[in-house]
Amino acid sequence: MNLEKLIERAEKSAFWLWLLNRLLYRMIPFNAPHRIRIREITEHGIGSVIPYRRSNFNHIKGVHACGLATAAEFTSGLVLLRELGVKRYRLIMESIEVKYSYQAKTDAIARFEITPERLAKEVVNPLKTEDAVYIRCEIPVTDTEGNLVCTAWTNWQIKPWDKVRTRI
């Protein structure tokens, strides 16, 4: 099924949101044990949650730093894929930087949104003359009480699929 269409349906339906989350567990098996799931979908953004559960704990029973970073990466990458199109562009995370500010003792929610204008300016238009571009995304992660747990910055390399070269 078409990911963009599935996300569009999930924006309006609890059933389709449930189905989307189940499919993402299968498509991205690394995230499945963490139970990272999409919680909300907006016109140009997504909010996902990493649950406060034992398998996500660090040594002091807070959500582990790597789990928080993974939720931020997942959220920004999914938004970019949704907005740009899975079949048109390939994304690879080039780097991630995370600044932690508060211990997550509840579920943590990563939110990312991007405007079509920013995508056109930083990705689509430059790719008319370049083989690849990089875009830096800022993803705030809060707990359920609204405390800023961390801010992550992901740097994504974006290429049209016809410019991707792989070794055999």
Steps between C-alpha positions, in 0.01 A plus 500: 500500500602860436650651820380854425143377441510291818617798707227715342237243604653467847469877549120461502444149636600320821485166319738614224733652761507167684569317173773748401677445833483122461642520147780731614600245767550250215663748258745632763565200725767683701229727647251222581643405844484866605132520399552843344171590341339788318267682734385794291512606139461860386495647150880517475618331819496199727519443872627163617533354846756280667322341795618506858549125543767280647658399171566872427646583843851611576675415830298760697160398361458782252458464126843417359686773309540279193127427497426872504743556212345212305150647544623836368671336201192291422271802514704734281580229246137397468387860449759551227403176327133594519555848360755410232380157394654163574521408132665824392772553761740298713579622851804410707566655837844654481522597867302569815565733790295493819498740793334352809336730751261298719458138613204332325295326769186470281437429133705732279359665188715606204341750262620622164333713236635649178346752262471437126684830446802381699504169314488677165777743598736253670430171319291495184645805321867425584455140378429635152871580469665282767519125552436517876405754766510510878226630726525561873186428702435613858281264701386595851415206727273566798353287775124467555511793744648730235857510634766523229694176541742557213545662164641297214645622173509248217693561181351313207661438163232497231550369147269421214494123451640534150817657645558220754799280421559177687777247477431142412 
